Amino acid sequence: MNDTLADDLDRIARDLDREHVFHSWSAQAQSPQLVIASGRGCRVWDHSGREYLDFSSQLVNVNIGHQHPVVVEAIREQAELLTTIAPSTVNFARGQAAKRIVDRAPEGFRRVFFTNGGADANENAIRMARLHTGRDKVLSTYRSYHGNTGAAVVATGDWRRIPNEFARGHVHFFGPYLYRSEFWATTPEQESERALQHLRRVIEAEGPASIAAVLLESIPGTAGVMPPPPGYLAGVRELCDRHGILLILDEVMCGFGRSGRWFAFDGYDVRPDLITFAKGVNSGYVPAGGVIISDPIAETFDERVFPGGLTYSGHPLAMASIVATLDAMESEGIVANARAIGETEIGPALADLAERHAVIGEVRGEGVFWAMELVADRETREPLPAAEMGRLKAGMLERGLLPFVQDNRIHVVPPCVVTAEEVAEAVAVYDEVLSTVSGS
């Protein structure tokens, strides 16, 4: 492609977008300018060939990297065989995908309900919990994101739920977050103990017999990449068991390799009742998500109709991409790579940055799931202002790094296939842009 044509395609793409595309979570006058035409591995580029190292994994979902040839070929082969089929039929690819998923779940999970993505996965998990228990309320944390559909967005803890509070029966509580503790804690153990005491009191005040489920991200992602402190998830499980409440763990962002494990909760001594997933299960190559259902809950609907379904539940193209993704991640050691790269490259490199840049208040994470929380003052922990965060984001883009910036944080979330050399390249960019912050 000649340079003139490439530049024209970038311009035309922006013009079409500005005129005809309505973007999510945006004021529409603020049209995006970044054009992505293609990608490979951890890199993407526009039509003119401007290349970016993708340390956002788009929306923290491209775990296997862009355009993995095995997954692309599986989608092509399935498209030639059968592009779509009703969910009420039996389809080999659907059964294969479900088997691959439950093989990686804890014992006692044999069934998967497929959805189009993470939001409707959480939506249907909530529905299952309410029908199974005969109770109504769902408890979730203020620092959380569970999706943009009716119940999922109200279960969400951040600002996005407030204009959308039309679903019933949702109660929020504070989860652990030691850096900005709501509980005057000074150690991870204190934070865990006091956060559990807070949840215990919320359960008691709401009436345990009215609560169907507690819904948690195993590791809160968009809210700040916050691995739970020791004993917290196990303590939530114990509270749920005490009162007959189901535990739903949202693995939409943190699952399928992101934490360096197949499921993030595998590192925290807890077994949920329902597991929701999407994103990393096939790196978003075709929209897909679902609920992994423990046997007792699945048996509720053996003779009772489950009142839910989607036209594209278990779509063949999505199912083929799941099978290929999980098989490739297994055979190529991609989950192990995510774990090792976090331990030996990302974690130490970010810790070194924090030593040298006063603007970094805290670094936290595991696998390829990290965040640098930026502050204007380390003593007061005042968040770095939005204007400064915008300037840093622009600086990273100018230097060829595609970042994930949320509030006062830079989330370091490359694909699970990232190499040590690519980590070093990204860290050099972080180092350079952070050096431009006054006092850093």
VEXMARKOL-586456 format. One line per field, with one value per residue (C-alpha): residue number from 1; x, y, z. Coordinates in steps of 0.001 Angstrom, whole numbers, always signed. Layout:
<sites>
resi	(NUM;...)
c1	(X;...)
c2	(Y;...)
c3	(Z;...)
</sites>
This chain:
<sites>
resi	(1;2;3;4;5;6;7;8;9;10;11;12;13;14;15;16;17;18;19;20;21;22;23;24;25;26;27;28;29;30;31;32;33;34;35;36;37;38;39;40;41;42;43;44;45;46;47;48;49;50;51;52;53;54;55;56;57;58;59;60;61;62;63;64;65;66;67;68;69;70;71;72;73;74;75;76;77;78;79;80;81;82;83;84;85;86;87;88;89;90;91;92;93;94;95;96;97;98;99;100;101;102;103;104;105;106;107;108;109;110;111;112;113;114;115;116;117;118;119;120;121;122;123;124;125;126;127;128;129;130;131;132;133;134;135;136;137;138;139;140;141;142;143;144;145;146;147;148;149;150;151;152;153;154;155;156;157;158;159;160;161;162;163;164;165;166;167;168;169;170;171;172;173;174;175;176;177;178;179;180;181;182;183;184;185;186;187;188;189;190;191;192;193;194;195;196;197;198;199;200;201;202;203;204;205;206;207;208;209;210;211;212;213;214;215;216;217;218;219;220;221;222;223;224;225;226;227;228;229;230;231;232;233;234;235;236;237;238;239;240;241;242;243;244;245;246;247;248;249;250;251;252;253;254;255;256;257;258;259;260;261;262;263;264;265;266;267;268;269;270;271;272;273;274;275;276;277;278;279;280;281;282;283;284;285;286;287;288;289;290;291;292;293;294;295;296;297;298;299;300;301;302;303;304;305;306;307;308;309;310;311;312;313;314;315;316;317;318;319;320;321;322;323;324;325;326;327;328;329;330;331;332;333;334;335;336;337;338;339;340;341;342;343;344;345;346;347;348;349;350;351;352;353;354;355;356;357;358;359;360;361;362;363;364;365;366;367;368;369;370;371;372;373;374;375;376;377;378;379;380;381;382;383;384;385;386;387;388;389;390;391;392;393;394;395;396;397;398;399;400;401;402;403;404;405;406;407;408;409;410;411;412;413;414;415;416;417;418;419;420;421;422;423;424;425;426;427;428;429;430;431;432;433;434;435;436;437;438;439;440)
c1	(+0;+1472;+1832;-780;-3433;-2578;-2899;-6175;-7547;-6691;-8382;-11450;-11726;-11725;-14294;-16617;-16254;-16940;-20012;-21648;-20308;-21811;-19191;-19693;-19080;-18311;-19557;-19946;-18263;-15021;-14381;-11384;-8408;-6444;-6943;-6156;-6036;-4324;-2171;+45;+1079;+1520;+1582;-1005;-716;-2758;-3083;-22;+2104;+2435;+3056;+2032;+3061;-279;-8;-3773;-4704;-7459;-9931;-7747;-9067;-6554;-4790;-3429;-2288;-3531;-4175;-2921;-2738;-4177;-7279;-7754;-7528;-10039;-12548;-11980;-12473;-15653;-16991;-16573;-18344;-21198;-21361;-24352;-26923;-29721;-28776;-31543;-29567;-26612;-23348;-19960;-17958;-20234;-19783;-16026;-15799;-17848;-15683;-12464;-13781;-15075;-11867;-10122;-12792;-12895;-14380;-18178;-18644;-19905;-22154;-21662;-24302;-22884;-23578;-22408;-20018;-19240;-22179;-24810;-22753;-23142;-26765;-27568;-25491;-27553;-30732;-29605;-28701;-32082;-33999;-31913;-32158;-35590;-34020;-33666;-30727;-27287;-24320;-21328;-18554;-18368;-15050;-16172;-17326;-19656;-21037;-23503;-26765;-29661;-28594;-24873;-24503;-26390;-24141;-21238;-19807;-18412;-20113;-21541;-24302;-25729;-27505;-28682;-30161;-33312;-32716;-33946;-32368;-28772;-26685;-23098;-20334;-16641;-14138;-10482;-8162;-5301;-3740;-6951;-8377;-11923;-11087;-8022;-5974;-2193;-1447;-2993;-4141;-5930;-7540;-8824;-10173;-11863;-13307;-14821;-16270;-17804;-19342;-20646;-22445;-23896;-25252;-26769;-28269;-29761;-31163;-29276;-32462;-33056;-29649;-29257;-25595;-22404;-20886;-17161;-14417;-11775;-9284;-11033;-9762;-11102;-11395;-7640;-6160;-6473;-5431;-7382;-5450;-4763;-7894;-10415;-12033;-11993;-13643;-16355;-16946;-17366;-19869;-21847;-21900;-23045;-26126;-26955;-25776;-24225;-20810;-20454;-16900;-16535;-13518;-14430;-11237;-8965;-9626;-7934;-4313;-4456;-3365;-866;-3421;-6364;-8676;-7521;-9394;-7192;-4583;-6884;-8203;-11830;-14426;-17362;-20863;-20984;-18102;-18584;-16148;-15619;-12663;-9633;-11497;-10979;-9291;-12426;-11822;-15566;-17900;-18400;-18889;-20681;-21463;-19785;-22415;-21787;-23685;-26264;-27325;-27408;-29630;-32172;-33045;-33124;-36925;-37541;-37261;-34441;-36084;-33184;-31484;-29777;-29970;-26190;-25607;-22834;-22339;-20206;-17601;-17154;-16992;-14344;-12289;-12568;-11383;-8444;-7517;-7511;-5656;-3016;-2623;-2065;+315;+2352;+2652;+1010;-467;+2892;+4500;+2092;+2966;+6723;+6816;+4931;+7291;+10596;+9985;+6884;+6810;+10502;+10507;+7492;+8961;+12120;+10056;+8309;+11686;+12692;+9421;+7658;+4484;+3957;+2093;+1711;+2374;+246;-652;+345;+750;+131;-2353;-741;-1451;+639;-1400;-209;-409;+279;+1694;+2887;+2154;-1474;-1987;-3917;-4653;-2810;-5277;-7138;-5445;-2029;-3166;-4378;-1021;+782;-1508;-802;+2922;+2794;+880;+3381;+6136;+4383;+2905;-826;-1655;-4621;-5260;-8075;-8667;-5268;-3759;-1748;-2786;+31;-1916;-154;-1186;-127;+2315;+4391;+8161;+10811;+12074;+8601;+8243;+11564;+10428;+7203;+8948;+11352;+8351;+6735;+10041;+10361;+6822;+6802;+10002;+7981;+5806;+6890;+8714;+8945)
c2	(+0;+3377;+6070;+8368;+5656;+4562;+8107;+8470;+5302;+6593;+9909;+8232;+5900;+8878;+10720;+7712;+7201;+10838;+10967;+7606;+5756;+6277;+5408;+3864;+5808;+8975;+12436;+12085;+15392;+13885;+11558;+9201;+9719;+6497;+4233;+524;-1355;-4604;-6321;-9244;-10552;-7581;-4947;-3053;-453;+1944;+1943;+4138;+1685;+3636;+882;+674;-1788;-2802;-2762;-2408;-5712;-3456;-3809;-6287;-9124;-9980;-12504;-14672;-11651;-10204;-12455;-15701;-17898;-21017;-19157;-17302;-20594;-22270;-19476;-19761;-23528;-23233;-20501;-22800;-25631;-23816;-20113;-20134;-22423;-22044;-22626;-25231;-27605;-29852;-28627;-30315;-27088;-25939;-29167;-29086;-25507;-26308;-29359;-27359;-24757;-27110;-29130;-26071;-25296;-26814;-30245;-30165;-27812;-29702;-27265;-23980;-21463;-19472;-15755;-13001;-11406;-10613;-8367;-10922;-13620;-11700;-10971;-14667;-15681;-13264;-14747;-18284;-17320;-15706;-18633;-21237;-19555;-17969;-14771;-11359;-9234;-9250;-7749;-6341;-3858;-165;-643;-3006;-3294;-6091;-4900;-2602;-4575;-4136;-5965;-6074;-2300;-1822;-4420;-2292;-41;+2868;+5987;+4155;+2555;+5861;+6945;+3346;+2267;+563;-2969;-3991;-5690;-4485;-3575;-2324;-2632;-1721;-4375;-4420;-1768;-1259;+1702;+3686;+1681;+2385;+512;+2355;-763;-684;-4289;-6646;-8911;-6043;-4951;-8467;-8931;-5532;-5743;-9115;-7624;-4839;-7375;-9439;-6401;-5506;-9043;-8886;-5449;-6427;-9692;-12860;-14642;-11928;-12257;-14506;-13904;-12005;-11019;-10232;-9894;-12368;-9567;-6232;-5015;-1738;-550;-751;-4263;-5091;-8631;-9550;-9655;-12953;-14776;-12355;-14500;-17540;-15407;-14274;-17928;-18754;-15915;-17077;-20685;-19572;-17885;-19980;-17245;-18086;-16755;-15580;-14868;-12628;-13805;-11832;-9751;-11701;-15198;-17415;-16500;-12862;-13559;-16207;-18915;-20320;-18779;-15997;-17464;-20579;-18584;-17620;-20794;-20327;-22270;-20246;-21437;-19664;-18432;-15826;-15435;-13764;-11747;-14034;-17269;-16512;-13092;-11450;-12735;-13481;-12146;-14840;-15252;-17505;-18891;-22015;-23590;-25759;-29031;-28224;-25053;-26762;-29482;-26825;-26569;-30277;-30301;-26585;-24313;-21801;-18558;-17181;-17497;-15700;-16168;-16441;-18571;-20969;-19438;-21841;-19258;-18211;-21818;-22730;-19740;-20835;-24363;-23084;-20428;-22746;-25467;-23009;-21483;-24965;-26266;-23064;-22513;-19112;-19116;-20135;-17316;-14794;-16000;-15991;-12645;-11057;-12469;-11887;-8878;-6736;-6819;-6002;-3358;-1532;-1724;-98;+2657;+3270;+3652;+6351;+8226;+9874;+10144;+6377;+5842;+2077;-794;-3947;-6955;-10414;-12222;-9704;-7790;-4763;-1155;+1857;+4235;+7789;+10494;+14202;+13715;+10455;+11620;+12618;+10101;+12729;+11258;+12720;+15073;+14000;+16615;+15277;+11700;+12793;+14342;+11155;+9056;+11306;+11037;+7264;+7214;+9617;+7184;+4221;+2621;+1897;+2273;+1476;+4570;+4583;+7390;+8066;+4732;+3241;-403;-2562;-5293;-6670;-9913;-13105;-13785;-10680;-11122;-9774;-7517;-6036;-5428;-3578;-1498;-499;+208;+2549;+4524;+4595;+5795;+8583;+9924;+9678;+11745;+14613;+14867;+17718;+16398;+12854)
c3	(+0;-942;+1717;+204;+104;+3631;+4968;+3083;+4678;+8155;+7371;+5845;+8823;+11205;+9077;+8979;+12700;+13524;+11272;+11960;+15040;+18489;+21118;+24550;+27780;+25788;+24994;+21239;+20383;+21680;+18759;+19010;+16715;+17129;+14101;+14436;+11138;+12090;+14680;+15506;+18909;+21229;+18472;+16454;+13702;+11610;+7805;+7389;+9377;+12633;+15173;+18828;+21507;+23008;+26811;+27172;+25508;+24126;+27007;+28916;+26782;+24063;+26302;+23475;+21478;+18219;+15204;+16704;+13578;+15248;+16428;+13144;+11246;+13577;+12952;+9203;+9233;+11303;+8996;+6033;+7877;+9666;+10492;+12859;+14418;+16989;+20624;+20948;+18706;+19503;+18017;+18299;+18652;+21492;+23387;+22860;+24147;+27250;+27988;+27601;+30067;+32786;+32601;+34017;+36643;+40146;+40686;+40765;+37799;+34748;+32874;+31015;+29935;+27039;+26581;+24228;+26723;+30338;+31150;+30206;+31920;+35184;+34348;+34025;+37039;+39135;+37656;+38477;+42031;+42653;+41210;+43041;+46443;+46157;+47490;+45888;+47076;+45495;+47355;+45468;+46175;+45453;+43640;+40891;+37319;+36202;+32852;+31114;+31188;+33620;+36768;+35914;+35719;+38985;+40623;+39369;+42053;+40077;+38688;+35672;+37706;+38935;+35698;+35195;+38521;+37294;+38612;+42044;+45023;+44861;+47914;+47904;+50460;+50678;+49738;+50799;+49370;+51816;+50010;+50564;+53436;+54590;+57801;+59184;+58532;+58308;+57257;+54704;+57539;+59298;+56037;+55419;+58934;+59081;+55556;+56484;+59671;+57578;+55183;+58109;+59493;+56061;+55723;+59182;+58583;+55216;+56571;+55553;+54481;+51844;+50165;+47142;+46343;+46912;+43545;+43493;+40939;+42090;+41434;+40830;+37466;+36130;+39732;+40178;+39868;+43563;+44526;+47676;+50957;+52721;+53825;+52359;+49669;+51957;+54629;+52203;+51334;+55036;+55536;+52511;+53761;+57195;+55749;+52687;+50311;+46940;+45951;+42341;+41258;+38219;+36217;+33095;+33166;+35495;+34129;+31539;+32085;+33070;+36674;+35585;+36409;+34474;+37069;+39356;+42340;+42168;+44093;+46959;+48620;+47583;+45621;+44219;+43325;+39968;+37797;+35086;+32210;+28814;+27436;+27806;+27049;+23338;+23494;+22123;+18590;+18434;+21175;+23834;+27561;+29957;+33374;+34734;+36972;+40031;+39995;+42724;+40912;+37525;+39017;+40043;+36370;+35510;+35584;+36000;+32980;+33151;+31988;+30006;+26645;+23790;+20039;+19826;+22936;+21961;+18519;+16438;+15423;+19047;+20197;+17644;+18763;+22413;+21643;+19605;+22166;+25161;+23291;+22068;+25524;+26911;+24255;+24024;+27790;+27573;+31093;+32528;+30515;+32034;+35520;+34916;+33124;+36018;+38599;+36828;+34574;+35171;+38973;+39492;+36743;+38179;+41683;+40323;+38698;+42037;+43729;+41266;+40672;+43593;+41490;+41885;+45129;+44844;+42450;+42708;+40634;+39442;+36143;+33375;+35534;+37227;+38113;+39009;+41156;+40601;+43241;+43442;+46940;+48485;+52012;+51442;+48594;+46679;+43238;+40292;+38537;+35406;+33238;+34171;+33521;+30084;+29352;+30376;+28192;+25202;+25904;+25856;+22587;+21033;+21981;+20396;+23521;+23695;+27400;+29626;+31740;+34294;+36789;+38421;+37394;+34572;+34233;+32901;+31122;+28034;+26338;+28112;+25250;+26036;+26042;+28401;+25600;+25086;+28813;+28815;+25827;+27600;+30898;+29131;+27871;+31324;+32767;+30218;+30565;+34353;+34377;+32922;+36053;+38297;+41355;+40075)
</sites>
